Amino acid sequence: MDTGPIIILANDQKCCYYQSSIQYIARIITTILHHNRDTTVDIVVRYEGERAICEICDALDRGRKLENVKGISFRHDNRVFSTPLRHRIENLDSIPFPAFHLLEPSIEHYIGEGKEKGFPIITTRGCPFNCIFCSTAALHGRKYRTRSANNVLDEMEFVQDKYKINVISFADDNFTMKRNRVIELCRGIKERNLDFEWGCSARVDLLSKDLFLNVIPRSSLRLG
């Protein structure tokens, strides 16, 4: 059965939902290798995909040319074409929360049905550092872009109320880049009485003694 074109996104995305006969494959890093001539792939979204994936769906449904969609590479007549890159999204708050109810077979399949129900949240993109083992700067750029504290807290409150999440993993590569933002988030967790444990990834040189010992533990950080 023909499922329609295969689209691969360059990295994890909070993607818009659009009804279309498209097989959507996420979490495959292909941006750097987008000239690969794998004939099983029709379209590659390079870098951020929230805007591009919606435009691709619209173009395919309406029979429009893919050449007008920025930030993609696509195969046509056994040739690979690449369109100009699009600007990265500066206002991350403009991206809707993920459509959790569309996860298959269900969101419970991912968060678990036991005592601990965990969920990842991404709150930033980009990194100014140049660690040799990391692809974050190559994919998201060197500018550190953040969601506002209130936007992040709103999502945390939503998943806790809706899905009874009690463990949250901040999936940012460098969560503690901006100390004041971390403090604002920790204060918001306490003020909203959000009851869960959380963890994050960070550079050791960006964890101050005050932040690590006095601020973060008050907001239920899991140490380990």
C-alpha positions as CSV (number, residue, x, y, z in Angstrom):
1,M,0.0,0.0,0.0
2,D,1.3,3.4,-0.9
3,T,1.5,5.5,2.3
4,G,2.6,8.6,0.5
5,P,6.0,10.3,0.5
6,I,8.4,9.7,3.4
7,I,9.5,12.8,5.2
8,I,12.5,12.9,7.7
9,L,13.0,15.7,10.1
10,A,16.5,16.7,11.2
11,N,16.0,16.4,14.9
12,D,13.4,16.3,17.7
13,Q,10.5,18.7,16.9
14,K,7.4,20.0,18.5
15,C,5.5,19.5,15.2
16,C,2.3,20.9,14.0
17,Y,-0.4,18.4,13.2
18,Y,-1.8,18.4,9.6
19,Q,-4.1,15.8,8.1
20,S,-2.3,14.4,5.1
21,S,-1.3,11.0,3.6
22,I,2.3,11.3,4.8
23,Q,4.5,8.9,6.6
24,Y,6.2,11.0,9.3
25,I,9.5,9.8,10.7
26,A,11.1,11.8,13.5
27,R,14.2,11.8,15.6
28,I,16.5,10.9,12.7
29,I,19.4,13.2,12.3
30,T,19.9,13.9,8.6
31,T,20.6,17.6,8.2
32,I,24.3,17.3,7.8
33,L,23.8,14.4,5.3
34,H,20.9,15.8,3.4
35,H,22.6,15.1,0.0
36,N,22.5,11.4,0.7
37,R,20.9,9.8,-2.3
38,D,18.9,7.2,-0.4
39,T,16.0,6.3,-2.7
40,T,13.8,5.3,0.2
41,V,13.6,9.0,1.3
42,D,11.6,11.6,-0.6
43,I,11.9,14.7,1.5
44,V,14.3,15.9,4.2
45,V,13.5,18.8,6.4
46,R,16.7,20.6,7.4
47,Y,17.0,22.1,10.8
48,E,13.8,23.2,12.5
49,G,10.7,21.6,11.0
50,E,7.6,23.2,12.6
51,R,7.0,25.6,9.8
52,A,8.4,23.5,7.0
53,I,6.4,20.4,7.7
54,C,3.1,22.3,7.5
55,E,4.1,23.9,4.2
56,I,5.1,20.5,2.8
57,C,1.7,19.0,3.7
58,D,0.0,22.0,2.1
59,A,2.1,21.7,-1.0
60,L,1.5,18.0,-1.4
61,D,-2.2,18.2,-0.7
62,R,-2.7,21.1,-3.2
63,G,-0.3,19.9,-5.8
64,R,2.1,22.8,-5.5
65,K,5.8,22.7,-6.1
66,L,8.2,21.8,-3.3
67,E,10.7,24.3,-4.7
68,N,8.8,27.0,-2.8
69,V,9.2,25.4,0.6
70,K,12.4,26.7,2.3
71,G,14.7,24.5,4.3
72,I,14.1,21.2,2.6
73,S,15.9,18.7,0.3
74,F,13.8,16.5,-1.9
75,R,14.2,13.8,-4.5
76,H,12.8,14.3,-8.0
77,D,13.6,12.2,-11.1
78,N,16.5,10.5,-9.1
79,R,18.1,13.9,-8.4
80,V,18.4,15.7,-5.1
81,F,17.3,19.3,-4.9
82,S,17.8,21.7,-1.9
83,T,15.9,24.9,-1.3
84,P,17.4,27.9,0.6
85,L,17.4,27.6,4.4
86,R,14.7,29.3,6.4
87,H,15.4,31.5,9.4
88,R,15.4,29.8,12.7
89,I,12.4,30.4,15.0
90,E,13.3,33.2,17.4
91,N,10.1,33.2,19.5
92,L,9.9,29.7,20.7
93,D,6.8,30.5,22.7
94,S,5.0,30.8,19.3
95,I,5.3,27.0,18.8
96,P,2.2,25.2,20.1
97,F,2.6,22.5,22.7
98,P,2.9,19.0,21.2
99,A,-0.3,17.3,20.2
100,F,0.1,14.6,22.9
101,H,-3.4,13.1,22.2
102,L,-2.2,12.1,18.7
103,L,0.6,9.9,20.0
104,E,0.2,6.3,18.9
105,P,-0.8,3.9,20.4
106,S,-1.3,6.4,23.3
107,I,0.6,8.8,25.5
108,E,0.5,6.1,28.3
109,H,2.7,4.0,26.1
110,Y,5.5,6.6,26.5
111,I,5.0,7.8,30.0
112,G,4.4,4.4,31.6
113,E,1.6,3.1,33.7
114,G,3.5,2.4,36.9
115,K,4.2,4.6,39.9
116,E,6.6,6.9,38.1
117,K,5.2,8.7,35.0
118,G,7.9,10.6,33.2
119,F,7.9,13.1,30.4
120,P,10.6,15.1,28.5
121,I,10.2,18.9,27.9
122,I,12.5,20.9,25.6
123,T,12.8,24.6,26.7
124,T,15.8,25.9,24.7
125,R,17.6,25.6,21.4
126,G,21.1,26.4,20.4
127,C,24.4,26.6,22.2
128,P,27.4,29.0,22.0
129,F,30.0,26.3,23.0
130,N,31.9,24.0,20.6
131,C,32.1,20.6,22.3
132,I,33.6,18.1,19.9
133,F,31.1,15.4,20.8
134,C,27.9,17.5,20.4
135,S,25.9,18.4,17.3
136,T,23.6,21.0,19.0
137,A,25.4,24.0,17.6
138,A,25.4,22.5,14.1
139,L,21.7,21.8,14.2
140,H,20.3,24.7,16.2
141,G,23.0,27.4,15.8
142,R,25.2,29.1,18.4
143,K,22.5,31.5,19.6
144,Y,20.9,30.3,22.8
145,R,17.2,30.7,22.3
146,T,14.7,30.1,25.2
147,R,11.1,29.6,25.8
148,S,9.8,32.0,28.5
149,A,9.5,30.6,32.0
150,N,5.7,31.1,32.0
151,N,5.4,29.1,28.8
152,V,7.4,26.2,30.2
153,L,5.5,26.3,33.5
154,D,2.2,26.2,31.6
155,E,3.3,23.1,29.7
156,M,4.5,21.5,32.9
157,E,1.2,22.3,34.7
158,F,-0.8,21.0,31.7
159,V,1.0,17.6,31.5
160,Q,0.7,17.1,35.3
161,D,-3.0,17.9,35.4
162,K,-3.9,16.1,32.2
163,Y,-1.6,13.0,32.4
164,K,-0.6,12.9,36.1
165,I,3.1,13.3,35.3
166,N,5.3,13.1,38.3
167,V,8.8,13.1,36.7
168,I,9.9,15.6,34.1
169,S,13.2,15.5,32.2
170,F,14.3,18.8,30.7
171,A,15.8,17.5,27.5
172,D,17.8,20.7,26.8
173,D,21.5,20.2,26.1
174,N,22.5,23.0,28.5
175,F,19.6,23.8,30.8
176,T,21.5,26.1,33.2
177,M,23.0,28.5,30.6
178,K,21.0,31.4,32.0
179,R,21.1,31.4,35.8
180,N,18.3,33.9,36.3
181,R,16.0,31.9,34.0
182,V,16.6,28.7,36.1
183,I,15.8,30.6,39.2
184,E,12.6,31.9,37.7
185,L,11.6,28.4,36.7
186,C,12.4,27.0,40.1
187,R,10.4,29.8,41.8
188,G,7.5,29.2,39.4
189,I,7.5,25.4,40.2
190,K,7.2,26.2,43.9
191,E,4.6,29.0,43.5
192,R,2.4,26.8,41.3
193,N,2.7,23.9,43.7
194,L,3.8,21.6,40.9
195,D,4.5,18.3,42.6
196,F,7.0,16.3,40.6
197,E,10.7,15.5,40.5
198,W,12.8,16.8,37.6
199,G,16.2,16.4,36.1
200,C,18.3,18.2,33.5
201,S,21.6,18.3,31.6
202,A,24.2,21.0,32.2
203,R,27.8,22.0,31.9
204,V,29.6,21.7,35.2
205,D,31.1,25.2,34.9
206,L,27.6,26.7,34.7
207,L,26.5,25.1,38.0
208,S,27.3,27.6,40.7
209,K,27.4,26.5,44.4
210,D,24.4,28.7,45.2
211,L,22.4,27.5,42.3
212,F,23.1,23.8,43.0
213,L,22.8,23.8,46.7
214,N,20.2,26.6,47.5
215,V,18.0,27.2,44.5
216,I,17.5,24.0,42.5
217,P,16.9,21.5,45.4
218,R,13.9,23.6,46.6
219,S,12.1,22.8,43.4
220,S,12.3,18.9,43.7
221,L,15.4,18.3,41.5
222,R,16.3,14.7,41.6
223,L,20.0,14.3,42.5
224,G,21.8,11.3,41.3
